[in-house]
Amino acid sequence: MGITIRFVGGPADGRAYAIPDAAPPPLYLIPLAPPLSELFPNGRVEPTPIQKAEYEPLRENGLPRRADDGAYLYQHRADPLTAEEREALAGEHEECRMAEARRRAELDETWQEIRRERPHYPKSWRDL
């Protein structure tokens, strides 16, 4: 008798597999096939190592989480971010924060123009 596991996120998102084990494994590795051009780079004879995507069970109250159909759910375990990726994310976060501040200032300015025409409106659009 086997069990079914379903993957969430990563390269195998949405796939389900039936495995013969009686209990769900603590970690599931899925090999990722590299592009054909990377199999033998620069005329080397030995192929590049095959990378694997790691999936770990989703837990709810300490127990493995299951889908409505009874399949065990496994979440993709992403690789840790590099320093460059962290800096890029921090820069994007700062840009978003600045854009939100500009949008809020534009809304406040527009609301003040509306209030000049309709003084009975609340002092701030947030008070609506």
N, C-alpha and C positions, 0 to 999 in steps of 0.2 A: 504494500500500500504506500503510495507516494503522497507528497504534499506539493502544493502549488505556491510559487513565489512570484510576486509582481514587482517590477523595478520602477522607482519614482525618481525622475531627474536623470541627468547625464545622458550618455550615448544610448542606453537601452531603455529610455523612458517609455513606459506603457507596456513593455514586453512582459509576458508571463511564461514561466517554465514549470513543468512538472518534474520533480526530482524524487528519486526513490528513498531518500532518507526518512527516518521516522520523526526527526526533529529538525527545525530550521537551522542551517549553519550560522555560526556567529559572524562570518564574513564571506561574501561571495565575490569572486573575481571574474570579470568578463574580459577576454583578450580583445584588444582593439587592433584591427588590421590597418597598417600604415598605407599611405598611397604607394602605388607601384614604383614611382620615381624615388622613394625613400628606402625601398627594400635593399638596393645595391647602390648606395651613393658613391660618386666619384670612382666608379669602376672597381670598388672593393669586392673581394670575393665573399667575405663573411657579411651576412645580413645584419641590419640594425636590430637591437633587441625589441621584442614586441611589448608594447605598453599594455597595461591592464587598468580597467576601470574598477574601482572598489565600491562595493555596496554593503551597507550594514543594516540590520533590522531596525525598523522604526519601533520605538517602545512607547507604551502608554501605561502609566502606573506600574512600571517595571516589567510588564509583560509584552511579548511581541504583538504589534498591532496587526490587525487583519482587515482586509477589504470586505465589502458586503457579501461577496461570493466565497469567502473563506480563505482566500489567498493571503499568504504572509506578505507584508509590504516591506520593501528594502529601499532605503534612501541612498542616493549617490553620495559618496564621501569625496568631496572635491580636494584637489591638491592645495596646500597652503599658498597664499599669495606671496609673490616676490616683492622686494622693496619697490621696484619700479611700478608694479601693479598697484601696490598700496598708495604710492604717491599719485598715480593717475586717478585712482578713485577719490582720494582726498581733494585733488584739483577739481574733479567733476562735482563733488559735494559742495565745495566752496562756490563754484559757478552757479549751481542750483540755488544755494542760499542767497547769493547776490541777486539773481533773477527774481526770486520771490520777494526780496526786500524792495526791488524796483517796482514790481507789480503792486505791492501793497501801497507804496508811495503814490503811484499813479491813481490807484483807486481812491485814496484819501483826497488827492487833489481834485479828482473828478467829482467826488462827493461834495467837496466844498463849493464847487461851481454850481452843482444842483441845489445846494442849500441857499445860495445867494438868490436863486430864482424862487425857491419855495422855503422860506424861513421856518415854516411850521414843522419841517422834517426834523428828525433827531440829529443831534450834533455829530454823530458818527454813523456810518453805514453799518457798523457792527451792532448797533443798538436796534436794528430792524427786527 
